[in-house]
Amino acid sequence: MKLKRLGHVAICVHDIDKAAEFYKNLGMELVWKDADWAYLKAGQDGLALLSPGYDQAGPHFGFVFSEREEMETAYEQLKAQGVQVTRIHEHRDGTASFYGRDLDGNGFEYLYEPVPVAAASKN
């Protein structure tokens, strides 16, 4: 299992629009915004803002994989170890992931994040 990086932290906010504007004013770039969640980045680091009505996940931190197969292998390994995980699901932005809980109940996400086409062509 090879993680690429710790990619994001997800927090709950009361107002997506106001929170997104606040973090933009701190220097983050807004990447995606829907009525129930938003995603901002500072370099390669991300911040997900979750509305009170967002039901896909609660506060968590996300680990990123470059290869989908690595994320799927990690999923099978964690399940075999008895770690509570959700099913793998596809996201609206082309990523795929699953969620789990650590020994103290903290949420985490294992996220497959495809390499952008422009970045992939530079290699």
N, C-alpha and C positions, 0 to 999 in steps of 0.2 A: 504494500500500500504506500503510494508516494503522493503526498500532498504537494500541490504547487505553492500554496500560500494561505494564510488566514485572509480571506477576501473581504468580509463585511461583518458589521454588527447591525442587528435589527432591534429597534426600540419602538415602544408604543407612544403615540402622540394623540392629543385630543383633536387637533385640526391639521389635516394634511397640508393645505395651502399655506397656512401661517408657518408651520414647521419647516416646510420646504423653502419658503422665502427666508426664514431665519438662517438656515444652514447655507443657503446661497450667499447671504450677506457675510457669512464667516469664510467664504472663499471656495465653497464646494460647487461642483457643476451638477446641475439637474440632468439626469440621464433618462428617467422614465417617471411619469406621474399619471396615476389613475385616481378615481374617486376614493379608493380604499387603501392605496399604498403609493409610496414614491421611493425612488432610488437615486442617491447622489453619490458622486465620487470626488475624491481628492487624490489625484494620481491614480494608482492602482487600488487604493483602499476605498471601500464602499460603506455607505450608511443607508439602511433601509428604514423607512418611516412607515409604521403600521397603524392604521386607524383603529378606533375601538371596535368597529364592525368587521375588521379583517379576520377571517376565520381559518385561513390556511396554516398559520403559525403564530406563535407568540414571540416574545423577545428571545433572541438567539444570536449566536455567532456562526459565521459560515466559513467552511474550509473549501478551497477551490481545487479542482482537478482539471488538468489539461485534456486528459483522455477519458472518454465516457466509460470505456472498459475498466479503467482503474476505479472509477466511482462505483460501478456495478460489482466489481470484485470486493471492494471495501464493504458494500452493502451485505453481500453474502457472508463475509467474515464476521461482521458485527452481529448479524442474525444468529450465526452458529455459536457465537460467544454468549448469546442470551441478552444482548443489548436491545432494548425496546426501540424499534425504528418504524417509521411509516413506510408505505409503499413508495417506489420511485415514481415520480410524476413529472410531466412536461410543463414548462412554464411558458407564459405568453411571449417571452423575449428570446425563445430558442434554447434556453438552458434546460437542464433536467436535474432533479435533486431528490433527496429524502431527508427527513428530520429524525432526530433521536434525542435521548436524554442521557446525560452523564451520571455518574454515581451519586451526585448530589441533587439531581433533578434539573440541572441547567440544560436549556435547549441548545442543540447544535444542528447545523445543516451541512451535508456533504453535497457539493454543487459541481456539476460538470458545466464548464464554461468554455464553449468553442472558441478557438483562436479566431479573431476577426480576419476576414479574407485579406485585407490590406496588410496586416501584420504577418500573416502566413506567407504571403508572396515575397516578403523581405528575407526570409530564411533560406 
